Amino acid sequence: QGQLVESGGDLVQTGGSLRLSCVASEIAFRFYQINWHRQIPGKQRELVAYISSGETTVYTDAVKGRFTVSRDNLKNTAYLQMDSLKPEDTAVYYCHATWIERSREFWGQGTQVTVSS
């Protein structure tokens, strides 16, 4: 059974940076699209960015130009580099791996990012 483990969440000041990591185990990582979602308490989970198996990247408008998603298939790890952080970026961030053709998906447990004003 596959597993995703996120890390890197922390408390930072406005304008600061964080890098989240998502380490996958027991999955064919290179075939999966890696999606980063975030959720604020009381609100729906939203897709922030993703990187496809072919390394195409897509970002929601709210983070475009500030966040960068990347992956290292040799390390079975995906990253979300977050720069110029704002208080509205405060949320629990989740890593989500999807392989549409095989109808497989895995979720991580989430990591808390808090941006103070």
NORKADA-V566808 format. One line per field, one symbol per residue. ss: DSSP state (a for helix, b for strand, c for the rest). psi: psi as a letter, one per 30 degrees, with the letter a starting at -180 (. if undefined). burial: # if it has 16 or more other ideal C-beta (glycine too) atoms within 10 Angstrom, else .. Layout:
ss=???
psi=???
burial=???
This chain:
ss=ccbbbbbcccbbbccccbbbbbbbbcccaaacbbbbbbbccccccbbbbbbcccccbbbcccccccbbbbbbccccbbbbbbccccaaacbbbbbbbbbaaacbbbbcccbbbbbbc
psi=klkkjllfklkllkfalljkkjkkkhlieffkkkkkllkkkfllkkkellklfggkkkkleffkfekkklljffghklljkjlhkleffklkkkkjkkjefghklkklflkkkkjk.
burial=...#.#.##..#.....#.#####..#.#..#######.........####.#.....#...#...###.#....#####.#..#...###########.....##.#.##.#.#..
